[in-house]
Amino acid sequence: MPASKFPRRPPRLPTVFDAHRHAPVYFVTFCTHQRRAWLAQPNIHEAFLLFIQRGWSERRIAVGRYVIMPDHIHLLVSGGPAFDLSGWVKLLKQCLGKVIRASHRDAATPGVAGRLWQEGFFDHLIRRDENLASVWEYLRQNPKTAGLTEVPEDWPYQGEFMVLERTGEHAS
């Protein structure tokens, strides 16, 4: 059988900076393996917040709006010229994976010994002419749309670490 013309996953784009050298803003989504509901819990949220705080203080990787759903995470992220989105998501998955495994170690939860994450992740580069506010609103409404809460603000596993502007400037 001849080799497929298309890869299993689309290749990642290289880091993109516009003519004014502004950092790009990415809308990222990644999911648990087989969409298992391991994520919407306080210890995962805490580990996520520590990871993004450390990323900001050590490498100036800025996370804006985010929402942690039971089986996936949506977030907005931006970094400087050396920012490696794939490497960053891999580290985030490893960090959260340690928490998932530790919290299920004594519970003998099926599947925790195997794969935790769906392969890869989805990312969308927010372009200059796109409205970042509409993506932000989609993230905010996600728990309500999924039927997890009537009022989006009542979902405890969401927030905005810092305000991201399409210009690549970050306001803490």
C-alpha positions, 0 to 999 in steps of 0.5 A: 500500500502506498504511503499516505499523502497526508500525515496523521496530524497536521504539522505545527507552525513555526513561531510566528511574529508579525512585522512589529515583532509582537508575540502571537496569541494561540487558542489551544485545546487538548483532551484526555485519552478517550475523553475521560473526565479526569480534569475538573477538580481542585488539585488539577486546577491548582497544578495548572495555576502553579504551572502557568505562574511559573511559566510567566515568572521564568520564561514570560509565557503568558496564559490568558483566559482558560477553562478546565473542562472534565475531559479537555482544556481550552486556553489562550497562550502567548510567548516570546521568540523562543516559545515552543508551543509543542514543548510547552503543551507537552510539559503542561500535560506531564505536570497535570499527568503527575497529579492525575496519577497521584490522585488515582494511585489508591483508587485503582481507576481504570485507564490511569495506568495507561495513556492519559492524553489524546495524542497532540493538541489543537491550536489556532493562531489568533490573526491580526483581524480576529476578535480576541474577545469572541474567543474569550467569550467562547471559553467563558461560555463553554461550561454552560454550553456543555450543561455543567452550570447555568451561569458561566461564572459559577464554573470553578475551573476557569479564569484569566491569569492575565489579559492578552492583547492581540498586539502581544502585550500582556497586562498582569 
